[in-house]
Amino acid sequence: MKDIWRLTVSCFVAVIIMVAAGTATEPFISVDHVDGLNACGQIDPGAVVKFHIRITSDEFVHMAINNGYKLCGNEVNWTTLSGEMNPIYPWDLDPLVSFPPFFDYGMFIVVFGDGQGCDTIGFAGVAGQLGTGLPAGFDDIAYTITAGPFSGTPGAQVVLDSSFFPPAGTWLWDITPNVGWGGPYTYRFGECPGPQLYTFLEQDPIILKDLADRVLRVYVAGEDVAGIDLSSVVVQGKIPPYTVARIEGDLLVTDVFMFRFLSTWRPISSDVQGAYSISYNVNGETKTLFGDMNLQIYPADLNFDGVEDVNDITFLVDYMFRGGNAPMLEEALDVNRDGYVDARDLRELVQFIY
């Protein structure tokens, strides 16, 4: 009987793999990370900032690419704007292979502007007899954009966005007319404020499969911890700490059971940006602080063992067709994030893993 069931599941998965194989990955460009921001994620006066641009390609080789960006600032100026190709790729194949030889007919970086208002920078490359073009499935930091030193009015904003690239025009990758963009990306200009009372989480972003004990620590800094009534500490108003709150050095620390902590945001089958609260009494005064929370979901880890593999497919099949157990967080079953748990989630799961 077990062999028949395994054969049935294998055939079902094989069919889903064939269906999923026809779904193409859409090309996408995003800011992977930024160097030069201060501890508050802002741009200090005099800072030089470097944006690392990630290209995630589709299943095609692209013999020509063209992408333009604009850096804009309202009451903010920068002295120079420049671009550079990622000098080494692919990391795991040949450390002597650089990005530009992908485009042997030329890889051009052109800047238009004067450091005020909006400046444009474009990257364009063409491959010929020797160049391979952008490889199929390319997913890495392709180039960087550096700007600064910055000056201007504290509190003003700096925005990096896609742009028309003169004279080449709009974004274009040979046979692919549309390329996704993660922006606009906005950054505030100005120094971090002085010492202040604030709260933070031990992990940001929160990645559920990294929290093996399902407990997340919440911290409060800048407070007179000697005067805190530890029995008064609550997180999310009605949700008490998983264990008794405690003092560690000059920090107030409390543990929160992850799934109770997240209950106010259910369903959480997609990445979440939200806020949390922590309240306590200090020297007879009640204080409530709020902090930012960023939750990153791994949609294929349904059994929460920290690995996305065929065991997650078996877990979902058992749940859907054999009355198997639900996961610790049932919303995780909504793999395609459409609000339902059905065969489409199984197809998405198989595609993700294979």
C-alpha positions as CSV (number, residue, x, y, z in Angstrom):
1,M,0.0,0.0,0.0
2,K,2.8,2.4,0.9
3,D,4.5,1.6,-2.5
4,I,1.3,2.4,-4.3
5,W,1.0,5.7,-2.4
6,R,4.6,6.7,-3.2
7,L,4.1,5.9,-6.9
8,T,0.9,8.0,-6.9
9,V,2.6,11.0,-5.3
10,S,5.6,10.6,-7.6
11,C,3.4,10.6,-10.7
12,F,1.4,13.6,-9.4
13,V,4.6,15.5,-8.7
14,A,6.0,14.7,-12.2
15,V,2.9,16.1,-13.8
16,I,3.2,19.3,-11.8
17,I,6.9,19.6,-12.7
18,M,5.9,19.4,-16.4
19,V,3.3,22.1,-16.0
20,A,5.6,24.3,-13.9
21,A,8.4,24.0,-16.4
22,G,6.5,26.2,-18.8
23,T,6.5,29.1,-16.4
24,A,9.3,31.5,-17.2
25,T,11.1,33.7,-14.7
26,E,10.6,37.4,-15.3
27,P,13.8,39.4,-15.5
28,F,14.2,41.8,-12.6
29,I,16.6,44.5,-11.3
30,S,16.9,45.7,-7.8
31,V,19.2,47.4,-5.3
32,D,20.9,44.5,-3.5
33,H,22.4,46.7,-0.7
34,V,23.9,50.2,-0.1
35,D,27.3,51.1,1.3
36,G,27.8,54.4,3.1
37,L,24.5,54.8,4.9
38,N,24.6,55.7,8.6
39,A,23.2,53.6,11.5
40,C,19.8,55.0,10.9
41,G,19.8,54.1,7.2
42,Q,20.2,57.8,6.2
43,I,22.8,59.7,4.3
44,D,25.2,61.8,6.4
45,P,26.4,65.2,5.2
46,G,29.7,64.5,3.3
47,A,28.9,60.8,2.8
48,V,29.8,58.9,-0.4
49,V,27.1,56.3,-1.1
50,K,27.5,53.2,-3.3
51,F,24.4,51.4,-4.6
52,H,24.9,47.7,-5.5
53,I,22.6,46.8,-8.4
54,R,21.5,43.2,-8.8
55,I,20.3,41.7,-12.1
56,T,18.1,38.6,-12.0
57,S,17.8,37.3,-15.6
58,D,15.4,34.9,-17.2
59,E,16.0,31.7,-19.1
60,F,17.4,33.5,-22.1
61,V,20.8,34.7,-23.1
62,H,20.7,38.4,-23.7
63,M,23.1,39.7,-26.3
64,A,22.3,43.4,-25.6
65,I,21.1,45.1,-22.4
66,N,20.3,48.8,-21.7
67,N,19.3,50.2,-18.3
68,G,19.0,53.8,-17.1
69,Y,18.7,55.2,-13.6
70,K,18.1,58.6,-12.2
71,L,19.3,59.9,-8.8
72,C,17.1,62.8,-7.6
73,G,17.3,65.0,-4.6
74,N,15.0,67.8,-3.4
75,E,17.3,70.3,-1.6
76,V,20.1,67.7,-1.7
77,N,23.3,67.9,-3.9
78,W,26.1,65.5,-4.6
79,T,29.5,66.3,-6.1
80,T,29.9,63.3,-8.5
81,L,27.9,60.4,-9.9
82,S,29.7,57.4,-11.4
83,G,29.2,53.8,-12.3
84,E,31.3,50.6,-12.3
85,M,30.9,47.1,-13.5
86,N,31.1,44.2,-11.1
87,P,34.8,43.2,-11.8
88,I,34.4,39.5,-11.1
89,Y,31.7,37.1,-12.3
90,P,30.9,34.2,-12.1
91,W,32.5,33.8,-8.6
92,D,32.2,30.0,-8.6
93,L,33.4,29.3,-12.1
94,D,36.5,31.3,-13.0
95,P,37.8,34.2,-10.8
96,L,39.5,35.7,-13.8
97,V,36.3,36.2,-15.8
98,S,34.9,39.7,-15.5
99,F,31.5,41.1,-16.3
100,P,32.5,43.4,-19.3
101,P,33.7,40.5,-21.6
102,F,30.1,39.3,-21.6
103,F,29.7,42.2,-24.0
104,D,32.8,42.3,-26.3
105,Y,31.4,45.0,-28.6
106,G,31.3,47.4,-25.7
107,M,30.0,48.0,-22.2
108,F,29.2,51.7,-21.9
109,I,28.5,53.7,-18.7
110,V,27.3,57.2,-19.4
111,V,26.4,60.0,-16.9
112,F,24.2,63.0,-17.6
113,G,23.7,65.8,-15.0
114,D,25.4,68.3,-12.7
115,G,24.8,67.0,-9.2
116,Q,21.6,68.9,-8.7
117,G,17.9,68.0,-9.1
118,C,18.2,64.7,-11.0
119,D,21.2,63.1,-12.7
120,T,21.0,60.1,-15.0
121,I,23.4,57.2,-15.4
122,G,23.0,54.5,-18.0
123,F,24.6,51.1,-18.5
124,A,24.5,49.4,-22.0
125,G,26.3,46.5,-23.5
126,V,26.4,44.5,-26.7
127,A,27.9,41.1,-27.3
128,G,29.4,39.9,-30.6
129,Q,31.7,37.1,-31.8
130,L,33.6,36.7,-28.5
131,G,31.2,37.9,-25.9
132,T,28.6,35.5,-24.5
133,G,26.0,38.1,-23.6
134,L,24.2,38.1,-20.2
135,P,24.0,34.4,-19.3
136,A,20.7,32.7,-18.9
137,G,19.8,32.6,-15.2
138,F,22.2,35.3,-14.3
139,D,21.6,36.4,-10.7
140,D,24.3,38.6,-9.2
141,I,25.4,42.2,-8.5
142,A,26.1,43.4,-12.0
143,Y,27.3,47.0,-11.3
144,T,27.4,49.7,-8.8
145,I,26.4,53.4,-8.8
146,T,28.4,55.7,-6.5
147,A,27.3,59.3,-5.6
148,G,28.7,62.0,-3.2
149,P,29.9,63.7,-1.2
150,F,26.3,64.8,-0.3
151,S,25.2,68.2,1.0
152,G,21.9,69.8,1.6
153,T,19.0,70.3,4.0
154,P,18.5,67.8,6.8
155,G,15.3,65.8,6.4
156,A,15.3,66.1,2.6
157,Q,15.1,62.9,0.5
158,V,17.3,61.2,-2.1
159,V,15.6,58.9,-4.6
160,L,17.1,56.3,-6.9
161,D,14.7,55.2,-9.7
162,S,14.6,53.9,-13.2
163,S,15.0,56.4,-16.0
164,F,14.9,57.1,-19.7
165,F,18.6,56.7,-20.9
166,P,19.5,59.2,-23.6
167,P,20.1,58.5,-26.4
168,A,19.4,54.8,-26.0
169,G,15.8,55.3,-24.7
170,T,13.9,53.1,-22.2
171,W,15.1,49.9,-20.6
172,L,15.5,47.1,-23.1
173,W,17.1,43.6,-23.2
174,D,17.1,42.6,-26.9
175,I,14.1,40.2,-27.2
176,T,12.7,41.1,-23.7
177,P,10.9,44.5,-23.9
178,N,10.0,44.7,-20.2
179,V,12.3,44.3,-17.2
180,G,11.0,44.6,-13.7
181,W,12.4,47.2,-11.3
182,G,12.3,47.1,-7.5
183,G,12.4,50.9,-7.0
184,P,12.0,53.7,-6.4
185,Y,14.4,53.5,-3.5
186,T,14.2,56.5,-1.1
187,Y,16.8,57.6,1.5
188,R,16.6,60.5,4.0
189,F,19.5,63.0,4.2
190,G,20.7,63.9,7.6
191,E,22.6,62.6,10.6
192,C,21.2,60.1,13.2
193,P,19.6,61.9,16.2
194,G,21.5,61.8,19.5
195,P,21.0,59.2,22.2
196,Q,17.4,58.2,22.5
197,L,15.0,55.6,23.8
198,Y,14.4,52.9,21.2
199,T,13.5,49.2,20.8
200,F,14.8,46.6,18.3
201,L,14.6,42.9,17.5
202,E,17.5,40.5,17.6
203,Q,17.1,39.8,13.9
204,D,16.2,42.1,11.0
205,P,14.8,40.9,8.7
206,I,13.2,38.1,10.6
207,I,13.7,34.8,8.8
208,L,11.4,32.2,10.3
209,K,13.5,29.1,9.5
210,D,16.5,30.7,11.3
211,L,14.6,30.7,14.6
212,A,14.9,27.1,15.6
213,D,13.5,27.7,19.1
214,R,10.6,29.8,17.7
215,V,11.5,32.6,20.2
216,L,12.4,36.1,19.2
217,R,14.2,38.5,21.6
218,V,13.0,42.1,22.0
219,Y,15.3,44.8,23.3
220,V,14.9,48.3,24.7
221,A,17.9,50.6,24.8
222,G,18.5,54.0,26.3
223,E,16.3,53.4,29.3
224,D,17.1,53.7,33.0
225,V,16.8,49.9,33.4
226,A,17.3,50.1,37.2
227,G,13.8,51.6,37.6
228,I,11.9,49.1,35.4
229,D,9.2,46.9,36.9
230,L,10.0,43.6,35.0
231,S,6.6,42.1,35.9
232,S,4.9,44.9,33.9
233,V,6.6,44.2,30.6
234,V,4.2,43.2,27.7
235,V,4.7,42.9,24.0
236,Q,1.8,43.6,21.5
237,G,-0.4,44.8,24.3
238,K,-2.2,41.6,25.3
239,I,0.7,39.2,24.6
240,P,3.0,38.6,27.6
241,P,6.6,37.6,27.3
242,Y,7.4,34.0,26.6
243,T,9.6,34.1,29.6
244,V,10.1,36.6,32.4
245,A,11.6,39.9,31.2
246,R,15.2,40.5,32.4
247,I,18.0,43.1,32.4
248,E,21.2,42.4,30.4
249,G,23.7,45.1,30.9
250,D,22.0,48.3,30.1
251,L,19.2,46.7,28.0
252,L,15.7,45.5,28.8
253,V,15.3,42.1,27.2
254,T,12.2,39.9,26.8
255,D,11.5,36.8,24.7
256,V,8.4,36.4,22.6
257,F,7.1,33.1,21.2
258,M,7.3,33.8,17.4
259,F,3.8,32.6,16.3
260,R,2.0,34.4,19.1
261,F,4.1,37.5,18.3
262,L,3.0,37.4,14.6
263,S,-0.7,36.5,15.3
264,T,-1.9,40.1,14.7
265,W,-0.6,40.0,11.1
266,R,-2.2,36.7,10.0
267,P,-2.2,35.6,7.3
268,I,1.5,36.0,6.8
269,S,2.1,33.9,3.7
270,S,4.0,36.8,2.2
271,D,6.8,39.1,3.4
272,V,5.6,41.5,6.0
273,Q,6.7,45.0,7.0
274,G,4.9,46.1,10.2
275,A,5.4,47.4,13.7
276,Y,5.4,45.9,17.1
277,S,4.9,47.5,20.6
278,I,6.5,46.9,24.0
279,S,5.2,48.5,27.2
280,Y,6.6,48.6,30.7
281,N,6.5,50.7,33.9
282,V,9.7,52.6,34.9
283,N,9.9,54.6,38.1
284,G,6.1,54.7,38.3
285,E,5.6,55.8,34.7
286,T,4.1,53.6,31.9
287,K,5.9,53.8,28.6
288,T,5.0,52.2,25.2
289,L,7.6,52.0,22.5
290,F,7.1,50.9,18.8
291,G,9.6,49.3,16.6
292,D,9.8,48.2,12.9
293,M,9.5,44.6,12.0
294,N,10.4,43.0,8.7
295,L,9.5,39.4,8.2
296,Q,10.9,37.3,5.3
297,I,8.9,34.3,4.4
298,Y,10.5,31.1,2.9
299,P,7.4,29.8,1.1
300,A,8.7,26.3,0.4
301,D,9.7,25.4,4.0
302,L,6.2,24.1,5.1
303,N,7.4,21.8,7.8
304,F,9.7,24.4,9.4
305,D,12.7,22.2,9.5
306,G,14.9,24.9,7.9
307,V,15.3,23.0,4.6
308,E,13.2,23.5,1.4
309,D,13.2,20.0,-0.1
310,V,11.0,17.1,-1.2
311,N,9.9,16.6,2.4
312,D,7.9,19.8,2.1
313,I,6.1,18.4,-0.9
314,T,5.3,15.2,1.0
315,F,4.1,17.3,3.9
316,L,1.7,19.3,1.7
317,V,0.4,16.2,-0.1
318,D,-0.2,14.4,3.2
319,Y,-2.1,17.5,4.5
320,M,-4.2,18.0,1.4
321,F,-5.1,14.4,0.5
322,R,-4.4,12.2,3.6
323,G,-5.5,14.3,6.6
324,G,-2.0,14.9,7.7
325,N,-0.9,17.4,10.3
326,A,-1.0,21.1,9.7
327,P,2.3,23.0,10.1
328,M,3.1,25.2,13.1
329,L,2.0,28.1,11.1
330,E,-0.9,27.0,8.8
331,E,-0.7,30.1,6.6
332,A,2.6,28.7,5.3
333,L,0.6,26.3,3.2
334,D,-0.5,29.2,1.0
335,V,2.7,28.9,-1.2
336,N,1.5,31.1,-4.1
337,R,0.1,33.7,-1.6
338,D,-3.4,33.9,-3.2
339,G,-5.3,33.4,0.1
340,Y,-6.3,29.7,-0.6
341,V,-4.7,26.3,-0.1
342,D,-5.2,24.2,-3.1
343,A,-3.5,22.3,-6.0
344,R,-2.0,25.5,-7.3
345,D,0.1,25.8,-4.1
346,L,1.3,22.2,-4.7
347,R,2.3,23.1,-8.2
348,E,4.1,26.3,-7.0
349,L,5.9,24.3,-4.4
350,V,7.1,21.7,-6.8
351,Q,8.3,24.4,-9.2
352,F,10.2,26.2,-6.4
353,I,12.0,23.0,-5.2
354,Y,12.8,21.5,-8.6
